[in-house]
C-alpha cells in the first residue's frame, strides 16, 4: 500500500491551474506518490498528465460530479484515460440513505457505470456517516453493496466517517475486502474549544490506526489517501506532512 494526497484537503490552494501546479509539487516534495483530484479547478487531462510526470506522481482516483458521470460519460472516461487514472469516484449521494433512494441511485448510475467498466475503469463510491443509517437490520452502505457487484461499484472507505457513525473502521475495511482499492485516512480528536469531535492530522487523534493499517494490508488496499477536510486554521500542507511522517515512520508506508 502506498500513500496518496487527497487534494480536497488543499482545495483552497487549487482554484486555478497555477495553484494546482504548485500544490502538486509541494505534495511530491513531502513524499506522496499518488494524488486524488477533488474540489480543484477545471483541468485538461493532458495538462495533468504532463505535470504528474514532471513531479513523479500518479492520479489514481478523482471525485467527479454525478451529473458529469451520468450525462457526459464518454468525455469523463476520455479525461481519465488522458491521466491514466483507473478510478472514477463519486464523493457522495444523498440518495444512499434509504432502500428507495438506493434503488433510484442504481437506476440512474447503472448505464454510466457499465460504460465506465467496459472502458477498463472502475467506479468508486465515497462514504460519509449517513450511509451507516440503519434500514431495518442493515446499513444503507450494506444495501448499496448488495445492489452493485464489486466490479460495478468499489468503495473509497473514509475511516473517519465510519468512526463518526459509530462503526469500527478496521472491521469495515475487512468486511469490504474486494471493493477497497482506495481508502481515506484522517484522525479524530475531541476539541475542548469546539466541544465536539473534529478532524485531526493522523497520529494526533484517538483513532486506532494500528488496527486500521493492519486491516488495510490484509484487505489488499492499494492506496491510502490522507484527507483532512478541515485543518482548523493550520497550514494544510503542514498537516499533510505531519500525517505522512507519522504513517511512514510508524508503519513503514511509502
Secondary structure by P-SEA (a helix, b strand, c coil): cbbbbcccccccccccaaaaaaaaaaaaaacccbbbbcccccccaaaaaaaaaaacccccccccccccccccaaaaaaaaaaacccccccccccccccaaaaaaaaaacaaaaaaaaaacbbbbbbbccccccccccccaaaaaaaacccccccccccaaaaaaacccaaaaaaaacccccbbbbbbbbbbccccbbbbccccccccaaaaaaaaaaaacccbbbbcccccccccaaaaaaaaaaaaaaacccc
